[in-house]
Amino acid sequence: MLGVRILVIEDNQKTADYVCAGLNENFFIAESASNGQEGLFLACQHSYDLIVLDVMMPQMDGWTFIRKFRETNQKTPVIFLTARDKVEEKVQGIEWGADDYLVKPFAFSELLVRIRSLLRRAQIQQSDVLQVADLNIDIQKHIAMRGQTRLHLSAKEFMLLLLLAKRSGEVLSRTFIAEQVWDINFDSETNAIDVAIKRLRAKVDGNTEHKLIHTIRGAGYVLEKR
């Protein structure tokens, strides 16, 4: 999997949604947990590249989380995102295993810079260019090429193609695509996702001999070379 996965552990749903939406718009794959206990379960069961962690949460606070998490995982970067702004609390967070500490209220741009810095230090930063067969996607420049032909994509089409490319070889459900690209819950009564895929496929595959976007009946869509 090429996408960088980030877990946001935050009990304020509005804040969690805001952070996840911003991360997804910047081509990360963000998931959230509403309390420390749920967050610890997800963090131990799945592989995340970075964790954004609140302090004051129900069931398990951030201090307890970081101590328990570091008992089993010493590598995954963790950044505290909290209203606790005392110097001794910042020091405590770092001493117990956090890699960074950002105080609320915060600017998303600063959080994004800190996340990218931590990822670079961990040497897991996203590649600037993704390649699947003769499809090349320049993430920073928002340019997609099929062979020597530039694909003229809308912003949403580019995000959809990037999602498929990052998860190349994985079958993505319509629900997952709707959540990641449109940030909406999928309505099974509509064919919006199918229409979007059809338009994207026409631009990406067109009249090429080797198709990359495939429909998996009853499951979703996958981008891969066959």
ZAGU-792674 format. One record per residue: y, x, z of N, C-alpha, C, O in turn; residue in one letter. Coordinates in steps of 0.2 Angstrom, whole numbers, plus 5000, padded with zeros to 4 digits. Example, Ala and Ser with C-alpha at 12.3 -4.5 7.8 and 13.67 -1.06 7.14 Angstrom:
REM residues 2
497250665039497850625039498450665039498350715042a498950645035499550685036500050645039500650675040s
//
This chain:
REM residues 226
499450045000500050005000500650045000500750095004m501150034995501750074995502350054999502750095001l502349985001502849965005502849985012502349995015g503449995015503550015022503549955026504049915025v503149955031503049895036503449905042503349955045r503849855044504249865050504149805054504149745052i503949815061503849755066504449755070504749795073l504749685070505349675074505149635080504949575079v505249665086504949625092505649605096505949645099i505749535095506449505098506349435099506049395095e506549415105506349345107506949295105506849235105d507549325103508049285100507849275093507949315089n507649205091507449195084507949205079507849235074q508549195081509149205076509249275074509349295069k509149315080509249385078508649415075508749455070t508049395076507449415073507449395065507349435061a507649335064507749315057508249355053508149375047d508849365056509349405053509149475052509249505046y508849505056508549575055508049585050508049625045v507549535050507049535045507249515038507049555033c507749475038508049455031508349515028508349535022a508749555032509149605030508649665028508749695023g508149675032507649725030507249705023507149755019l507049645023506749625017507149635010506949645005n507849615011508249625006508349695004508549714998e508249745008508249815007507549845005507449905005n507049795003506449815001505949845006505449875004f506049825012505549845017505149775018505349725016f504549785021504149725023504149715030503849755034i504549665032504749655039504349595042504249545039a504049605048503749545052504049545059504349595061e503949495062504249485069503749455074503249425072s503849475080503549445086504049425091504549455092a503949375095504449335099504349365106504849345110s503949405108503849435115503549495115503149515110n503549535120503249605120502449595120502149645117g502149545123501449545123501149535116500749565114q501549485112501349475105501449535101501049555097e502049565102502149625099501649685100501549715095g501449695106500949745107500349735104499949775101l500149665104499449645101499549665093499049695090f500049645090500149665083500249735081499949765077l500549775086500649845085500049885085499949935082a499549855089498949895090498449865085497949905084c498449815082498049785078498149805070497749805066q498849815069499049825062499349895062499549925067h499449915056499849985055500549975052500649945047s501049985057501749985055502050055055501750095058y502550055050502850125050503450135054503650185056d503650075057504250085062504250015066504049965063l504550015072504549965076505249955079505550005082i505549895078506249885081506149835088505749785087v506349865093506149835100506749815104507149845106l506649745107507149725112506949745119506349765119d507349735124507149755130506949695134506449685137v507449645135507349585139507049535135507349495131m506349525137505949475133505449445138505249475143m505249385136504749355141504049385140503849415135p503549375145502849395145502849475146502449495150q503249515142503149585143503849615140504049605134m504249645145504849675142504749735138504249765138d505349765135505249815131505049885135504749925132g505249895141505049955145504349955145504050005145w504049895147503249895148502949905141502449945141t503249875136502949885129502949955127502349985125f503449995128503550065126503050105129502750155127i502950095136502450135140501750125138501350175137r501550065137500850045135500750065128500250095126k501250055123501150075116501050155116500650175112f501450185119501450265119500750285122500550345120r500450255126499750275128499250275122498750315123e499350235117498850235112499150265105498750275101t499850265105500150285098500750325100501250305103n500750385098501250435099501650445093502150485093q501450415087501850435081502250385078502850405075k502150325078502550275075503250275078503350265085t503750275074504450275077504650205080504450155077p505050215086505250145089505950155090506250205093v506350105088507050105090507250045094507049985092i507550055100507749995104508349965101508849995099f508349895101508949865099509049805105508749755105l509549825109509649785115510349785118510749825116t510449735122511149725125511249775131511749775134a510649805133510649845139511049915137510749955134r511649915139512049975137512250025142512650075140d511950025148512050075153511750145150511250145147k512150205152511850265150511150285152510750305149v511050265159510450275162509850235158509250265158e510050175156509550135152509350175145508750175143e509850195142509750235136509250295137508850305133k509450325142509050385144508350375145507850405143v508250315149507650295151507250275145506650295144q507550235140507150215134506950275130506350275128g507350325130507150385126506550425130506150445127i506650435136506150465140505450435140504950465140e505450365139504850335139504550325132503950305132w504850355127504550365121504850335115504650335109g505450305116505850275110506150335106506350385109a506250325100506550375096507350365095507650415093d507550305096508250295095508450235099507950195102d509050215100509350165105509950135102510450175102y509950075100510550045097510749985101510349945103l511449985103511649925108511949865104512249875099v511749805106512049745103512749735107512849755112k513149705103513149685096513149745091513349795093p512849735086512749795081512849775074512849715072f513049825070513149815063512449825059512149875061a512249785055511549795052511549855048511049895047f512149875045512249935041512049995045511750045043s512249995052512050055056511350055058511050105058e511049995059510349985060509950015054509450055055l510149995048509850015042509850095042509350125040l510450125043510450195042510050235047509650285046v509950205054509550235059508850225057508450275058r508650175054507950155052507750205047507250245047i508150215042508050265036507950335039507550375036r508450355043508450415046507750435050507450485049s507550385054506850395057506350395052505850435054l506350355047505750355042505750425039505250455037l506350455037506350515034506050575039505650615036r506250565045505950615050505250605050504850655051r504950545050504250535050503950545043503350545043a504350565038504050585032503650525029503150535025q503950465030503650405027504150365023504050305021i504750395021505250355017504950335011504550365008q505150275009504950255002505150294997505650334997q504750304992504850334986505450304982505450244982s505850344979506350304975506150274969506450224966d505550294966505250264960504550244961504150284964v504450184959503750164960503450164953503750144948l502850174952502450174945501850144945501350164950q501750094941501050064940500950064932501250034929v500450104930500350114923500950144920501250194922a501250104915501850124911502450094914502950094911d502350054920502950024923503250064928502950094932l503850074927504250124932504850084935505250044931n504850084942505450044945505850094949505550124954i506450104948506950144951507250094957507650054955d507050104963507250064968508050064970508350014970i508250134970508950144971509450114966509950084967q509250124960509650104954509550034952509850004947k509050004954508849934952508649934945508949884941h508249974942508149984935507349974935506950014938i507149934930506349934929506249944921506649924917a505749994920505650004913504849994912504450014916m504749964906504049964904503950004898504149994892r503650064899503650114894504350144893504650164897g504650134887505350164885505750104885506350114883q505550044887505949984886506249964893505849954898t506849954894507149934900507049854900507249814896r506849834906506749764908507449734910507749754915l507649684907508249644910508149594914507949534912h508149604921507949564926508549534930508949574931l508449474933508949444938508749484944508249514945s509249474949509149504956508449484959508049524962a508349414958507649384961507049414957506549424960k507149414951506549444947506449514949505849534949e506949554950506849624952506449624959506049664959f506749584963506449584970505649564969505249594973m505549514965504849494964504449544961503849554964l504649574956504249634953504149694958503649714958l504649704962504649764967504049744972503749784974l504049684974503549664979502849664976502449694980l502749644970502149644967501949724966501349744967l502449764964502249834963502149874970501649914970a502449854975502349884981501649864984501349904987k501449804983500749784985500249784979499849744979r500349834974499949834969499249834970498949874975s498849794967498149784969497949734974497349724975g498449714977498349654982498549594979499049584976e498149544981498249474979498749444984498649434990v499349424981499849394985499849314984499949294979l499849284990499849214989500549184988501049224988s500649124985501249094984501649084990502249094990r501349074996501749065002502049135004502649135006t501649185003501949255005502549275000503049295003f502449254994502949274989503549234991504149264991i503549174992504149134994504449155000505049155000a504049175005504349205011504749265010505249275013e504449315006504749385005505249385001505749425002q505249344995505749344990506349294991506949314990v506149234993506649184993506749165001507249125002w506449195005506549185012506449105014506949085018d506049075011505949005012505148985013504749025012i505048935016504348905017504148875010504448835007n503548895008503248875002503048795002502748775006f503348764997503148694996502648684991502748694985d502048664993501448664988501548604983501248604978s502048564984502148514979502648534973502648504968e502948594974503348624968502948684965502448704967t503148694959502948754955503448804954503348844949n503848814959504448864958504148934957504448974953a503648944961503449014961503049034955503149084952i502648984952502348984946502848994940502649034936d503348964940503848964935504149034935504249064930v504349064941504649124942504149184940504349224936a503549174941503049224939502949224931502949274928i502949164928502949154921503449184918503349224913k504149184920504649214917504649284918504849324913r504449314924504349384925503849414920503949464918l503249374920502749404916502949404908502749454905r503349364906503549364899504049424898503949454893a504349444903504849504902504449574903504549624900k503949574908503549634910503049644905502949704902v502649594903502049604899502249584891501949624887d502649534890502849514884502249524879501749484879g502349564873501849564868501349634869501049654865n501449664875501049724876500349714877500049654878t499949764875499249754874498949754881498449714883e499149794886498949794893499349754898499949774899h499049704900499449654904499449684912498849714914k499949674915499949704922499949644927499649654933l500249584926500349534931499749484929499749454924i499349474934498749424933498749374938498949374944h498449314936498449254940497749254943497249264940t497649254950496949244953496949164955497249144960i496549134952496549064953496349044960495849064963r496748994962496748974969496949024975496849004981g497149084973497349134978498049154977498449164982a498249174971498949194970499049244964498749224959g499349294965499549344959499449414961499549434967y499349454957499249524958499449564952499449544946v499849624954500049664948499549734949499549764954l499249744943498849804943498649814936498649774931e498449874935498149894928497449884928497049894932k497249844922496549834921496249864915495649854913r
//
